[in-house]
Structure formats: structure tokens, C-alpha cells
Amino acid sequence: MKATESVDISHDAIVGVLLTKRNIRYLKKGLANKRILLLHQANKKAKTTMYFFSIDNIRLRHLTIEGFYYDDESKRWLSKSFPFPTVLYKRGGVFKSEKKNIVALSKS
């Protein structure tokens, strides 16, 4: 399979990409690095819901995550509340003290 080919993935899949807090700060400013942009482009082909978040964005009490997504119409990074993902992609580092939140997220 070539990297440019589309993959048939369930449109119901929700992909949550765990980033460092620094990368989330950049997204808040409307900036994204090359890898984040490549993930966004790949997700457009896969046609799933994808959002980016850091460990601080997890709301265990409400079982939601305040995530960031790229809105193609406005050409901006926006935030909104998302359900826990069905697929978790860990792109950023997590401190040992924060691992309990990741364990809770993976058990949901």
C-alpha cells in the first residue's frame, strides 16, 4: 500500500492524539508543527474524527477531553469538548505523575 492511498477505517472512530503541553500551547496560538499537519492531512483521507490534546485537557469527572481540531472552513485550530477516543495515539511525553490519567483513559 502506498502512503497516498486511502484506508477504509470506520467513520465512527475517534482518534485522540496525546501531545506535549508545549504543542498544545502552539495550537492555541494557531501554530502546528509538520508532524501535526501531516496527521491532519492523513485524517482527512481516513475520514475519522481526530483531535489533539495534552494530559491537562482530560476531564475524568465528565469523561471528556478538551481537544483541538483544525477547521478547514475557517482555516483555524479550534477547541471543543470531545468524548474519550476509541484510538489513542501518544505523540507526546507524559510524566510519571500523570500516568494515572492515561491508565484511566485507556480503561474507559
HELIX and SHEET records of a PDB file:
HELIX    1   1 LYS A   21  LYS A   28  1                                   8    
HELIX    2   2 LYS A   34  ALA A   46  1                                  13    
HELIX    3   3 ILE A   55  ASN A   57  5                                   3    
HELIX    4   4 LYS A   96  GLU A   98  5                                   3    
HELIX    5   5 LYS A   99  LYS A  107  1                                   9    
SHEET    1   A 3 THR A  49  PHE A  53  0                                        
SHEET    2   A 3 ILE A  14  LEU A  18  1                                        
SHEET    3   A 3 VAL A  87  LYS A  90  1                                        
SHEET    1   B 3 ILE A  58  ARG A  59  0                                        
SHEET    2   B 3 THR A  64  ASP A  71 -1                                        
SHEET    3   B 3 ARG A  76  PRO A  83 -1                                        
END                                                                             
